[in-house]
Structure formats: structure tokens, C-alpha cells
Amino acid sequence: MEDKPHISLKPEKVFEIFGFPVTNSLLAVLIVFLVFLILNINHFLESKKDPKKRNNLYYIFNYILKSLYQFFYSVLGEETIKYFPVLASFFLFILMQNWFGLLPGVGSILIKAISHHEEQHMVPLLRGGTADLNTTLALGILSVAISNITSIQAIGFKNYVARFYRIKDPISFFIGTLEIVSEFSKMISFSFRLFGNIFAGEVLLGVIAFLLPVLASFPFLILELFVGFIQALVFTMLTCVFISLGIKHH
């Protein structure tokens, strides 16, 4: 039973809190969120200190933020300052989730759990958050919602509706309906692209580690680090582009 890699498309419940099931992927999301929160608090507190007394972590984090700002500035221009907090949070949170699933012990430390049929079986204690479709779907919905909300704030509700339907243009009813459908398709595209790449990568690493010696999986680990970075960048960049298109009046 334990001599083969554990592969499951859906997350497994590890325990309950007041009747609320906590899955291994949700537990990983909470851990990464806590680390992300600590890093942000540390950066804020260090920024209040004298520059000579700041720790190295502050300068590393500051360099990353400056690089991201310059990257988003190429798309949003002067509007970057308004949307940078959400875009940077998207990128860093997704990147940390992608890389967290590659840490030793994630997916390999097993615990006993009870299924719906009251049968005991072994499940991983932790699973990468973005290897769960629930997480990526939530991120996709949030991304599309933010791009539409910022569009309404920037151009007004009347102009926002005019993007889809214009009374003087009958053809806009057909095209506008397709545009609304495309907004929902963005959620599916975002979620499945991120989920598919990260889940497939974790399965690949698990199978390679099972079939070959430990060091043989090292090149694939480097590849997955790169894939995790690219997927976080693509997800955030698409969000940035949709925000840029949405805040324009024409």
C-alpha cells in the first residue's frame, strides 16, 4: 500500500475544526499565507528603522518589489501605483504557493485519515495549494472580479456597460454577449492553466522520485522551480493587462 506514490486529483481532508473540513491543500495555503504575512510585517517594521540598522531580508524583499514595479510599469504606466499592491500580492502569493509544493515533506509525509466509508487510509499531510483546483479557481475568480471592479471605478458604470452593449449599435448585443462569456471563460482559463501545470509538475516529481534514485529528480526539480515562477508571472501579467484594458475609456 505504501510502496507506490500517492496521486489524487482532489485534496484530502486531514482534520476538522467545528465541523469545517480542513484539507491538506488548505493547510498549505494557510501556512504560506502566514509566512507571507510575516514577511510583509517584517518589511513594514524594517522600513521604519534607520537604513543602517535594517536586516538583509528587507533589502532582498525591497529589490523584488522594485523589480516588479518596473515590470508592471511597462504595462500600466503612471497608473501602476494604484494597482501595484494587488498585483504584487498576486505574484508573490502564487509564486510561494507554487514553490511550497516542491519543499521536502510536502506530499511525502503521510497521516492516517478516515474516508466517507469509515475506512482508514493514508493521505499526505500537506499538498501544494495551487495543485488544488479549488485554490486556482478562487484566484481566477478574484482576478477577473478585480479587473472588472477597477474598470467600473476608472471609467464609471455607464461607460463600463457601454463596453458590452451600445443602444445605437445593434451588433454590439451579439458581440457584447460574447465579451461577457469571455469574462467567465477567463476564470476557467486562469484556474485550469495554473492548476494543470503545477499539479502535473508535482505528479512528475513524485513518479520520478519513486522510479529513480533521489539525485535523478534534481533536474526536474529545477525545471519545476522555473515553471512555478513562469506560471505566477503569466497569471499576474494577464491580470495586469486586463486591468490596463479595463481602465481605458475607449
C-alpha positions as CSV (number, residue, x, y, z in Angstrom):
1,M,0.0,0.0,0.0
2,E,2.8,2.4,0.8
3,D,5.2,1.3,-1.9
4,K,3.7,3.4,-4.6
5,P,3.4,7.2,-5.0
6,H,0.2,8.8,-3.8
7,I,-1.6,10.7,-6.6
8,S,-5.0,12.2,-6.1
9,L,-6.8,14.8,-8.2
10,K,-8.8,16.2,-5.3
11,P,-7.5,17.3,-1.9
12,E,-7.9,15.1,1.1
13,K,-9.3,16.1,4.5
14,V,-6.8,15.9,7.3
15,F,-8.9,17.1,10.2
16,E,-12.0,19.2,11.1
17,I,-12.5,22.4,13.0
18,F,-16.0,22.8,14.4
19,G,-17.3,20.6,11.6
20,F,-15.4,22.5,8.9
21,P,-13.2,20.2,6.9
22,V,-9.5,21.3,6.6
23,T,-7.8,19.7,3.6
24,N,-4.1,19.2,3.1
25,S,-4.1,21.9,0.3
26,L,-6.0,24.4,2.5
27,L,-3.5,23.7,5.3
28,A,-0.6,24.5,2.9
29,V,-2.4,27.7,1.8
30,L,-2.7,28.8,5.4
31,I,0.9,28.1,6.1
32,V,2.1,30.1,3.1
33,F,-0.3,32.9,3.9
34,L,1.1,33.1,7.4
35,V,4.7,33.2,6.1
36,F,3.6,35.9,3.5
37,L,2.1,37.9,6.3
38,I,5.2,37.7,8.5
39,L,7.4,38.8,5.6
40,N,5.2,41.8,4.9
41,I,5.1,42.8,8.6
42,N,8.8,42.5,8.8
43,H,9.3,44.7,5.7
44,F,7.0,47.3,7.2
45,L,8.7,47.4,10.5
46,E,12.2,47.4,9.0
47,S,11.2,50.4,6.7
48,K,10.6,52.4,9.9
49,K,14.2,51.8,11.1
50,D,17.4,53.7,10.3
51,P,18.7,52.3,6.9
52,K,21.9,51.2,8.7
53,K,20.0,49.0,11.1
54,R,17.8,47.2,8.6
55,N,18.3,43.5,8.1
56,N,19.2,41.8,4.8
57,L,15.8,40.4,4.3
58,Y,14.4,43.9,4.0
59,Y,16.7,44.7,1.1
60,I,16.0,41.4,-0.7
61,F,12.3,42.0,-0.4
62,N,12.7,45.6,-1.4
63,Y,14.7,44.7,-4.5
64,I,11.9,42.2,-5.5
65,L,9.2,44.8,-5.1
66,K,11.1,47.4,-7.1
67,S,11.7,44.9,-9.9
68,L,8.0,44.0,-10.0
69,Y,7.1,47.7,-10.0
70,Q,9.2,48.4,-13.1
71,F,7.8,45.3,-14.8
72,F,4.2,46.4,-14.3
73,Y,5.0,50.0,-15.1
74,S,5.7,48.9,-18.7
75,V,2.0,48.0,-19.0
76,L,0.2,50.4,-16.7
77,G,2.4,53.4,-16.8
78,E,1.5,56.1,-14.2
79,E,-1.5,54.0,-13.1
80,T,0.9,51.3,-11.6
81,I,0.9,52.9,-8.2
82,K,-2.8,52.3,-7.8
83,Y,-2.8,48.6,-8.7
84,F,0.7,47.6,-7.7
85,P,-0.3,46.3,-4.2
86,V,-2.8,43.7,-5.6
87,L,-0.6,42.7,-8.5
88,A,2.5,42.2,-6.3
89,S,0.4,40.3,-3.8
90,F,-0.9,38.0,-6.6
91,F,2.6,37.3,-7.9
92,L,4.3,36.7,-4.6
93,F,1.5,34.6,-3.1
94,I,1.1,32.4,-6.2
95,L,4.9,32.0,-6.5
96,M,5.2,31.0,-2.8
97,Q,2.3,28.5,-3.3
98,N,3.9,27.0,-6.4
99,W,7.3,26.6,-4.7
100,F,5.9,25.4,-1.4
101,G,4.7,22.2,-3.1
102,L,8.3,21.4,-4.0
103,L,9.6,21.5,-0.5
104,P,10.8,18.2,1.1
105,G,8.0,16.6,3.0
106,V,5.2,18.2,1.1
107,G,3.2,15.3,-0.4
108,S,5.5,12.7,1.1
109,I,4.6,13.0,4.8
110,L,1.5,10.8,5.3
111,I,-1.0,10.6,8.0
112,K,-4.0,8.4,8.7
113,A,-7.4,9.7,7.7
114,I,-10.9,8.3,7.7
115,S,-12.9,8.3,4.4
116,H,-16.6,8.7,4.0
117,H,-17.0,4.9,4.2
118,E,-15.3,4.9,7.7
119,E,-12.2,3.3,6.2
120,Q,-8.7,4.3,7.3
121,H,-6.2,5.3,4.6
122,M,-3.0,7.3,4.4
123,V,-3.1,10.8,2.9
124,P,-0.4,13.5,2.6
125,L,-0.4,16.0,5.4
126,L,0.4,18.8,3.1
127,R,-0.2,19.4,-0.6
128,G,0.7,22.4,-2.7
129,G,-2.1,25.0,-2.7
130,T,-2.1,25.7,-6.4
131,A,-2.1,21.9,-7.1
132,D,-5.8,22.1,-5.9
133,L,-8.3,23.3,-8.4
134,N,-10.3,25.0,-5.7
135,T,-7.5,27.4,-4.9
136,T,-6.7,28.2,-8.6
137,L,-10.4,28.7,-9.3
138,A,-10.7,31.1,-6.4
139,L,-7.6,33.0,-7.7
140,G,-9.1,33.1,-11.2
141,I,-12.5,34.5,-9.9
142,L,-10.7,37.1,-7.8
143,S,-8.5,38.2,-10.7
144,V,-11.5,38.7,-13.1
145,A,-13.5,40.4,-10.4
146,I,-10.7,42.8,-9.6
147,S,-10.2,43.7,-13.3
148,N,-13.9,44.4,-13.7
149,I,-14.2,46.4,-10.4
150,T,-11.2,48.6,-11.3
151,S,-12.8,49.2,-14.7
152,I,-16.0,50.4,-13.1
153,Q,-14.1,52.6,-10.7
154,A,-11.9,54.1,-13.5
155,I,-14.5,54.8,-16.3
156,G,-17.8,54.7,-14.5
157,F,-20.6,52.2,-14.5
158,K,-22.3,53.7,-17.6
159,N,-19.1,53.5,-19.7
160,Y,-18.4,50.0,-18.3
161,V,-21.8,48.8,-19.6
162,A,-21.1,50.5,-22.9
163,R,-18.1,48.2,-23.4
164,F,-20.6,45.4,-23.9
165,Y,-23.9,47.0,-25.1
166,R,-24.5,50.2,-27.0
167,I,-28.1,51.2,-27.9
168,K,-27.0,52.8,-31.2
169,D,-25.1,49.7,-32.3
170,P,-27.4,46.6,-32.7
171,I,-24.4,44.4,-33.5
172,S,-23.0,45.2,-30.0
173,F,-25.7,43.0,-28.5
174,F,-24.2,39.9,-30.1
175,I,-20.5,41.0,-29.6
176,G,-21.2,42.2,-26.1
177,T,-22.7,38.9,-25.1
178,L,-19.6,37.1,-26.4
179,E,-17.5,39.5,-24.3
180,I,-19.4,38.7,-21.2
181,V,-19.0,35.0,-21.9
182,S,-15.3,35.6,-22.4
183,E,-15.1,37.2,-18.9
184,F,-16.3,33.9,-17.4
185,S,-14.0,31.9,-19.7
186,K,-11.1,33.9,-18.3
187,M,-11.8,32.4,-14.9
188,I,-11.7,28.8,-16.3
189,S,-8.6,29.6,-18.3
190,F,-6.8,31.1,-15.4
191,S,-7.6,28.3,-13.0
192,F,-7.0,25.3,-15.2
193,R,-3.8,26.7,-16.7
194,L,-2.3,27.2,-13.2
195,F,-3.7,24.0,-11.7
196,G,-2.7,21.9,-14.7
197,N,0.9,23.0,-14.8
198,I,1.5,22.8,-11.0
199,F,-0.3,19.5,-10.4
200,A,1.3,17.9,-13.4
201,G,4.7,19.0,-12.1
202,E,4.2,17.6,-8.7
203,V,3.0,14.3,-10.2
204,L,6.1,14.2,-12.4
205,L,8.4,14.7,-9.5
206,G,6.6,12.1,-7.4
207,V,6.8,9.5,-10.2
208,I,10.5,10.3,-11.0
209,A,11.5,10.1,-7.3
210,F,9.7,6.7,-7.0
211,L,11.2,5.2,-10.1
212,L,14.7,6.6,-10.0
213,P,17.3,7.5,-7.3
214,V,17.0,10.7,-5.4
215,L,19.5,12.8,-7.4
216,A,17.9,11.8,-10.7
217,S,14.9,14.0,-9.9
218,F,17.1,17.1,-9.3
219,P,16.9,18.4,-12.9
220,F,13.2,18.1,-12.8
221,L,13.1,20.0,-9.6
222,I,14.9,22.9,-11.2
223,L,12.5,22.7,-14.1
224,E,9.5,22.9,-11.7
225,L,11.0,25.9,-9.9
226,F,11.2,27.7,-13.3
227,V,7.7,26.6,-14.2
228,G,6.3,27.8,-10.9
229,F,7.9,31.2,-11.5
230,I,6.6,31.5,-15.1
231,Q,3.1,30.5,-14.1
232,A,3.0,33.1,-11.3
233,L,4.3,35.7,-13.8
234,V,1.8,34.7,-16.5
235,F,-1.1,34.8,-14.2
236,T,-0.2,38.2,-12.8
237,M,0.7,39.7,-16.1
238,L,-2.6,38.7,-17.7
239,T,-4.4,40.3,-14.7
240,C,-2.3,43.4,-15.2
241,V,-3.1,43.5,-19.0
242,F,-6.9,43.1,-18.3
243,I,-6.8,45.9,-15.7
244,S,-4.9,48.1,-18.2
245,L,-7.6,47.4,-20.9
246,G,-10.4,47.9,-18.5
247,I,-9.4,51.4,-17.2
248,K,-9.2,52.9,-20.7
249,H,-12.2,54.9,-21.8
250,H,-12.0,53.9,-25.5
